[in-house]
Amino acid sequence: MSRSLRDARTRPVGGGDVSYSLRVDGGGHTFFLKYEPLANAARLEAEAAGLAEMAQATQMHIPDVLALGTTDASAFLALEYMDMHPPDSDSAPRLGEALAEMHGIVSPNFGWYRNNFIGLNPQYNQVNGVWLEFFRENRLRVMVDALAVDYPALANRGDRLLTSLDALIGDHRPEASLVHGDLWAGNVGCDERGMPTLFDPAVYYGDRETDLAMAELFGGFPPLFFESYWHAWPIPIGYRRVRRPLYQLYHLLNHVRQFGEAFVRGSHAVIDQLLAELRGD
């Protein structure tokens, strides 16, 4: 960026779980700055690439990437500053429609050209033409294997589920849609005009239902958001009973890795629910 920042004013911006964030005002400009230790430069590089990928969506205001780089001690990412607010009764329907539009951006294969991160953990995006294989190997198996040492009972239950995925979702043939990948309420907003925005992405091309499942996992999305989305793109058979808990399990296991014991019981419960579904209970 060719701008003078010698007299810049900075103030911390809350809300992030991973990076340090600042609002920077200087040289007649305002921008949003994220920075991390130099060793974590790949995380910010992946974020910048994800924002660029989502910028294909025409009904959203995705923050522009202004600069990406490193200093002797830190990695940084400078973004367009946006005065955001949570979706309300006016903007929530627009968010649902905009997400459906973004999910209409498709690829011939599942995955992405690069790996990225889901929270603190690596997320692998090895390209595969079959959704079942992609989700099993790049999503669930990675989590289950990573938990084997510290949570062997949970990993063993997860292994049982991995062997049964064909029976659970083998007949599901989604398109490879552009998905945000980490769609919880803290990663969405609206600008001052009410235009929807998404940020902190973990993008890849996958089943669009994964975004909806994550949005339902921890709450925070107005009902009008879901009504608008499902009106634009009706809910498929099998989503609520089987695929929603299955896709949520990926994020629950990731939370076990990041935050520990608090998410173990919930992960066991979802696995038990899915195994019961296989038994016809």
N, C-alpha and C positions, 0 to 999 in steps of 0.2 A: 504494500500500500504506500503510495507516495503522498503522505500527509505528515504534518508536523505534530508530534505528540509530546513535545518537551513540557508543555504546561497542562497536560491531560489530567483530568480528574477521574478517579476510579472509585467504584463502590461495589461491595460484594453483592452478588445475586444468589439467592437461595434456591433450593429445589433440586440440585443435582446430588446424586449418590456417589459419583465416581470422580468427576473433575472439579477443580476450583473454577469458579465463574465470576466474572466482573462485568459491570457496565463501564464503558470507557467513553468519556466526553472530552474531545480535544480537537483543535484545528477546524472547528465548525462542524464536526462530525460526531456521531454516536454509534458505537458498535458494541457487540457482545463478544467477550473474550473468554475462552476456556483454556486452561493450561494444566499440564500434568508433568510429573517427572519425565526426563528424557527417555527413560526406558520404556515408557508407555506411548511413544510417538505413534505406533501402529494403530492404537485405539482411535486417536484423533484423525489419522489418515482414513481409516475405515468409515468414520462418521462423515467426513467430508464427501467421500465417494457415495455414501448412502443418500445424503441430501441431494447430490447431483442426480442420482438415479430417480429419486422421487420428484424432482423438478419437472419431469415429463408430465405430471398431472396438472391439468389446466384449471381445475376448479379449487386449487389450494394455493396458499401463499407459503411456499417453502422458503426458509431463510437462505439468502444468498451467501455463498462462501466467499469471503473477502481476502483471506490470507491463511496459509497453512505453513508452518515451519518449525524451526528449533532454534534455541539459544544454547549456550554452553551447558545449561543445567535443566532446561525445560523444553517441552513441546507445546505448541500453542495452535489454536484454531480461532480465527476471527470471523464472526458472522454478522450479517445484517441485524441490527437491533430492532426488535418488534415489541410494541407495547401490547402485550397479550392479556387476555382474560379467559376464564374457563367458558366452555360452551353453555349458553343459556337457552331459553325457550325459543328464541329467534334464530340463533346460530346453530343449535344442535341438529336440526333437520338438514341444514346445508352441509354439516360435517358428514352426516350419513351418506348423502348423495355424492359428496366429493370422494369419500373413501370407496364407494362403489365404482366411481369413475376411475380411480387409480387402480383398482383391482382389474379393470378392463384392459390394462396394459399387460400384455402377456408375452411369454417367451416359449420357444419350442421345447425347452427343457427346464427341469427344476434345479434350483441352486443359484449360483451367481459366479461371476468371473473371479471373485476373490473371497477369502474368508473374512470374517469380521468378529464382533463381540456381542454377547448377550449379557449385559451387566458387566461384571468383572471377568467373566469366563469366555474363552474362545468359542466361536460359533463357526462350524465347518460347513462349507457350501459346495462340496464336490458335485459337479453337474451329473444329473441322472435323468433319463427319460421316463422313469416310472416313479410316481409319487410314493407308493408304499416303500420302495427300496430307499428312496432319498430320506424319507422321514425316519425309517428304522435305523439307518446307518449314520446319518449326519445329525440326528436329533436325539432320539431316545437312547440308542446304544452308547453314544458318547457320555450321556449323563449317568446311565446305569454303571458303566465301567468306572467312571470317575468316583463313584460313591462306594465301590466295592470294599475298600480298605476300612473306611470309617463307619460305614453303615451296611454291613454285610447282609443283614436280614432284608433291608429295603432293596438292595441290589439283587438278591436272590428272587424276590417277588417280581422285580422288574425284568429279570431274565425270563421268567415264565411268561410274562406279557409279550416280550419280544418274539417268542416262538409262536405266538397266537395272533400276530397282527394280520396275517392273511385272512383269518376267519373274521376279524373285526372290521377291516376296511378294504379287503382285497377287491371288492366290487365297486369301490369308489374311484372314479376317474375324473378328477378335477383338472381344469386348465392350470398352467403355471402362471399365476398372477403375481404382479408386483405387490409385495406385502411389506408393511412397516417392520414387522417382526417382533416388536416389543411395545404393543399398543395398550399401555395402561394410561390412566387418566392424567398422570404427570407428564406425559409426552405429547399432549394435544392441547390446542388452544384456538383462539380466534384473534385476529388482529383488530385494530380500531374500527375497521369497516365491517366487522363481523365475518370476514372471510376465514375459513378454516385453515389451520396450519398444523403440521406434524414436525417433530424434531426428535433428536436422540434416537436415530433409527438403528435397527439391526436387520437391514433389508436383505431380501433374496426373492426368488421367484418360487412360489409355493401355493398350496391350497389357500384360497382367500379366507376360508373358514378359520384358519389359525389366528388371524387378526381379531375376528369376532369373538373367538373363545377367550383370548387374552383380555379383551375389553370387558368380558363378563366375569373374569376371575376375581378381581379385586374391587369391582364396583367403581363408582365415580362418574359413569356416563349417564346422561339423562335418558329416560325412556324414549324421548322423541328421536334421539340419535339412532337407536335400533329400529324404531318404526320406520324411519325414513330409509335406512339402509335396506331393510327387508322388503320395503315397497319397491325400491329401485331394482332389487335383485332378490327374488323370493327365496325363503329358507328351504334348503334341500332336505329330503327325507334322510333320517339317520344322524342329523347334526346334533340335536340336543341330547339324545340318549347315548350315543357312542362317541362321535368324533369330538364334540365339545370337551368332555372330560379327558379324552385321550390327548388332545392338543394342549389342554391346560396342564397336564401332567409334566410336560417338558419344562414349563416355567416353574412348577412347584419343585421339581428336582433341582433345577438351577438355583432356586432359593435355598434349598437344603445345602447346596455347595457353598453359597455365599453367606448364609445367615445361621445355618446349623439346625439344631434340634427342633426349633419352633415349627418347622414345616414338614417334619418327618411324619407325624400322625396324619396330616392331610394327604400326603403322598401315598401312604399305605391305604387310606380310605378310597382314593381314586382307583388305585390298582385293584383293590378288592371289588370295587363296583364293576370294573371292566371284566375281570375274571368271572364274576357272577353272571354278567351278560353272556359270556361265552357258554356257561353252563345252562343258561336258560332259566336262572333263578328268578 
